[in-house]
Amino acid sequence: MTGLTKLEQLCEDKGLKMTDQRRVIARVISDAEDHPDVETVYRRATEIDPRISIATVYRSLKLFEDANVLVRHDFGEGRARYEETGHHHEHLIDIETGEVIEFFNQELEIMKERVARELGYDLIDHRLELYGRKRKD
């Protein structure tokens, strides 16, 4: 493997011990264009290294989450989905297909800051998930 992915670098910066199997799992997450669940990470990781167990995937994802280099999402489907930290965006979840669409809206960011300020708070963190159904035009 050449060059570190963003997630591998974040792990190393946090001082996590990066085994070969953890590196594969980190690469799977970094390369994901979706928000994979544990089973998807496992399937993709075992295509690279068939020796990786589902238990190793669970432990690695938990380790990454505890180190704040990975974000765990619950989009109401009964399964956790994951993505690396570091790029702020919101999510729109299609309730019929389960598709997760990432978006960023500067006006929304300004409004969230204003609401917190009006209520007497400094906004430290937030998570916004919108749920919808595709319009049939």
C-alpha positions in Angstrom: 0.0 0.0 0.0 1.3 3.4 -0.9 0.6 6.6 0.8 -1.7 7.0 3.8 -5.4 7.7 3.5 -6.8 10.6 5.5 -8.2 8.1 8.0 -4.9 6.3 8.4 -3.2 9.6 9.0 -5.8 10.6 11.6 -5.3 7.3 13.4 -1.5 7.7 13.4 -1.8 11.3 14.6 -3.9 10.0 17.5 -1.3 7.4 18.3 -3.4 4.4 17.4 -1.5 1.2 16.7 -2.2 0.5 13.0 -2.1 -3.2 12.2 -2.3 -4.3 8.5 -5.9 -5.3 9.1 -6.8 -2.0 10.6 -5.1 -0.3 7.7 -7.3 -2.2 5.3 -10.5 -1.3 7.2 -9.4 2.4 7.4 -8.8 2.4 3.6 -12.2 0.9 3.0 -13.8 3.7 4.9 -11.6 6.4 3.3 -12.4 5.1 -0.2 -16.1 4.8 0.4 -18.4 7.1 -1.5 -21.3 6.0 0.6 -21.9 5.5 4.3 -21.1 1.8 4.7 -22.5 -0.3 7.6 -20.4 -2.9 9.4 -21.4 -5.7 7.0 -20.5 -3.6 4.0 -17.1 -2.7 5.5 -16.5 -6.3 6.3 -17.4 -7.4 2.7 -15.2 -4.8 1.1 -12.3 -5.5 3.6 -12.3 -9.2 3.0 -12.1 -8.7 -0.8 -8.7 -7.1 0.0 -7.7 -9.4 2.9 -9.8 -12.6 3.4 -8.3 -13.1 6.9 -10.2 -10.2 8.4 -13.0 -11.3 10.7 -16.3 -9.5 11.3 -15.1 -9.2 15.0 -12.0 -7.3 13.8 -14.2 -4.9 11.8 -16.4 -4.3 14.8 -13.5 -3.7 17.1 -11.6 -1.5 14.6 -14.7 0.7 13.9 -15.3 1.1 17.6 -11.6 2.0 18.2 -11.8 4.6 15.4 -15.0 6.0 16.7 -13.7 6.3 20.3 -10.6 8.1 18.9 -12.9 10.6 17.1 -11.5 9.8 13.7 -14.7 8.1 12.5 -18.4 9.2 12.8 -21.1 6.7 13.5 -24.5 7.6 12.0 -27.9 6.1 12.8 -30.2 7.0 10.0 -33.2 5.1 11.5 -32.7 1.9 9.7 -31.6 -0.2 12.7 -27.9 -0.3 11.5 -25.0 2.1 12.1 -23.3 3.6 9.2 -19.8 5.2 9.2 -17.7 7.9 7.6 -14.4 9.6 8.5 -14.5 12.9 10.4 -13.2 16.1 9.0 -15.6 17.4 6.4 -18.7 19.1 7.6 -21.9 18.4 5.8 -25.5 17.4 6.4 -27.5 14.4 5.2 -30.8 13.9 3.4 -32.0 10.3 3.7 -34.4 8.9 1.2 -36.9 6.9 3.4 -37.8 4.6 0.5 -34.4 3.6 -0.9 -32.1 4.4 2.1 -29.9 6.5 -0.1 -27.9 9.1 1.9 -27.3 12.4 0.1 -24.6 14.7 1.5 -25.1 18.4 1.2 -23.7 21.7 2.5 -25.7 24.9 2.6 -24.1 28.1 3.9 -27.4 29.8 4.7 -28.4 26.8 6.9 -25.0 27.1 8.7 -25.6 30.8 9.4 -29.1 30.1 10.6 -27.9 27.4 13.1 -25.3 29.7 14.5 -27.9 32.5 14.8 -30.4 30.2 16.6 -27.8 29.1 19.1 -26.6 32.7 19.7 -30.2 33.9 20.2 -30.8 31.2 22.8 -27.6 32.3 24.6 -25.3 29.5 23.4 -22.1 29.1 21.4 -22.6 26.3 18.9 -19.9 23.7 19.5 -21.2 20.8 17.3 -24.3 19.7 15.6 -25.7 17.0 13.3 -28.7 17.5 11.0 -30.4 14.7 9.2 -33.3 15.3 6.9 -35.6 12.5 5.9 -37.6 12.6 2.7 -39.2 10.9 -0.2 -38.3 11.7 -3.8 -41.0 13.7 -5.5 -42.8 12.2 -8.4 -43.1 15.0 -11.0 
